[in-house]
Amino acid sequence: MAISWDRLASQARRAAATAGKVAGEVVDTSKAKLSEVRLNSEIRDAYERLGALTYDASRLGRSNEQLREMVMSEIDGLLKERELLKTQTAAMNGMVLCPQCGAANSMEVNFCNKCGSPLRSSSHQASESPAVEVPLEVEKEAEQ
């Protein structure tokens, strides 16, 4: 039985390309998870600073409203960044997050499998579904 070296090399190249692609996806997912851990740590630290400022204002009578507003703005920005990262990570994994409950759903579904909420805006769904023309007679009957 003769070995086809060209065929063997071709199969080896395909296997290496597939392995490289999978390794790249693993690296991307790992980077996203590390970023989420970093963001969670920053959010936790900001909440601690906010708590300390609130305690000082209450117990010590310090007026630090500007500092608290700055920390709250920082928290808002970090929370938005984390949600964006979660959405991007879900998309990398072929999933879409429910805007209502945050559950991960397959890209193919239009409604959340957990809470039933629409996963896309109504304008996006309308563009995906075919247009249906309603005969003029039906419209007139509906108006009456």
N, C-alpha and C positions, 0 to 999 in steps of 0.2 A: 504494500500500500504506500503510495507516494504522498509525501507531505507537500502541500502547496504553501511555500514560505510567504508568498505574496498574500494569500488569503489569511494566514496566521497573523502576519504583520498588520493587516487591515483590521482584523478583529481585535488585536491588542491595542491599536490606536483608538478604536471606538470605545473599548473598555476604559482606556485611560481618559478619554474625553468625558465620558459619563462620570467617572470617579472624580475628575476635576470639577465638573459642574456641581456634583453633590457636595464636594468639599467646600466650594465657594458659597453654596447656599447655607451650609452649616456655619461657616465663618460669619456670613451676614446676619444670620439669626442670633448667633452668640454675641455679636457686637450690639445688636438691638437690645438683647436681654441685659447686657452690661450697662448700656445707656439707661435702661429703665431702672436698674438697681441704683445707679448714680443719682438719677432724678428723684427716686423715692427717698434717698438719704438727704438730698438737698431740701426736699419738701418737709421731711421730718424735722430737720434743723431749723427751718424757717418757722414751723409751727411752735417749736420750743422757744424761739426768740419772741414770737408774738405772745406766747403765754407769759413769759417773764416780763415783757413790757406791760401787759394787762395787769399782772399781779402788782407791779410797781405802781401803776396808776391808781389801783384800787387801795392798796395798803399804805403806800407812802405818799399818796396825794400828788404824785408827779404828773405834770401835763406833758404827755409824750404822744399826742394824737398824730403828729406828722410822722414820727418813727413808726407807729403802728400802721398807718396808711401805706408807708413804703414797704413794710414787711408783707402786708396783705396783698399789695400789687405784685410783689415778688412771688408770693404763693400762687396767685392767679395765673401768672405767666408760666410758672413751673407746671401747674396742673394742665394748662393748655398744651404745653410741650409734651407732657407725658401722654395725653390723649392722642395727639398727632403721632407719636411714636408707636402707640398701641395699634392705631389704625394702619400705619405703614407695615408693622410686623404682621398683622393679620393678612394684609394684602399679599405680602411675600409668601405667606403660607396658603394662599388661595382662599382666604376667608374674608368676610365682611363683618364688622361689629355693629350690633344693633344700637342705634342712637338713643333708644329708650332705656334698655336694661344693661347694655354692654356685652351681651352674649355673642360669642363667635358663631357665625353661620356660613354655610357654603355660599360661594359667589352666585350660584345658579338660582337661589331662592329669592323671592321678593318680599317675604314676610318672615319675621323672627320666629325661629322654632321654639323659643322659650316664652315670649310674651305676645307674639302675634302682631307686633307693630310693623309698619312698612319699613323696609330697610333702605329705601331710596326716596328721594323727594318725588312728589307727584309729577313734576315736570320731567324728571328723568324717566319715570315709569311710562309716562305718556309718549315719550320719544321712542321707547323700546317697543311699545305695542302698536300694532298696525292701526291705521286710522279707519274708522267705521263711518260710512256716510249714512245719514238718516234721511229717508225720503221726506220731501216737503209735507206730504199728507200726514205722515206720522207726527211731525213736529206740530202741525196745526191741531191734530187730535189731542196731543199732550197739553197744549195751551188751553183747551176748552175744559 
